[in-house]
């Protein structure tokens, strides 16, 4: 289970991944193609992680950064 300190770190990491996906990928076709592979791998990884992290990732990819 996540502690309050580790949850903040996970939120920071996922927030940064979200920002990279939103700020860089749309501008660069080659990177966008790589980003689709990255998204697939991250989805698979998060499906196997702690449910709290997986829920955060699903919220992140569908609605924006974790709250």
N, C-alpha and C positions, 0 to 999 in steps of 0.2 A: 504494500500500500504506500502511497505517496505521502511524504511529510509535507508540511507547509513550505519548508525551504526547498525541497526537491521539486515540488510542484511549480514554484516560481521559475526554477531553472528550465523545466520542461516547457512551460508557457513561453519563456523567452526564446528557446530554440525553435519551437513551432511558429512563433510569431515571426521570427527572422526568415524561416523557410517560406512562409506565406508571402512576406514582403519581396523576397527574391523572385518567387514565382509571379507575382503581380507586377513588379517593376522591370525585370530584366527579360523574362521570357517573351512577352508580347513584341519586343523590339528586335529580337534576333531570331531569325528563322532556324538556324542550325541549333542554337541553344534551346529554342522552343521544342524542336524534335527530341532533343536529349531530355528536356523537361517532362515530356510525356512518359518516357521510360522511367525517369526518376519518380514521377507521381505514382506509377504502377507499383514500383518497388516499395515506396513509402506506404502505400495503401496495404500491401501485403504484410509489411513489418508491423504496422499499427494494428492490424487485425489479430496479430499474435501477442500483442503487448497487454499490459494492464488495461482493463476496461475504461478506466478514467482517462488514460492517454488516448486510447482508441476513439473515445467519444470526443475528446478535444480535437483530434485530427479530423474527424468527420465534420465537426462544426467549422473547423478552420478551412477546410477545402470547399465547404458549401456556402458558408455565410461570412467568413472573415476571421480575424484573430480570436483566440480564446479569451473569454472574460473571466 
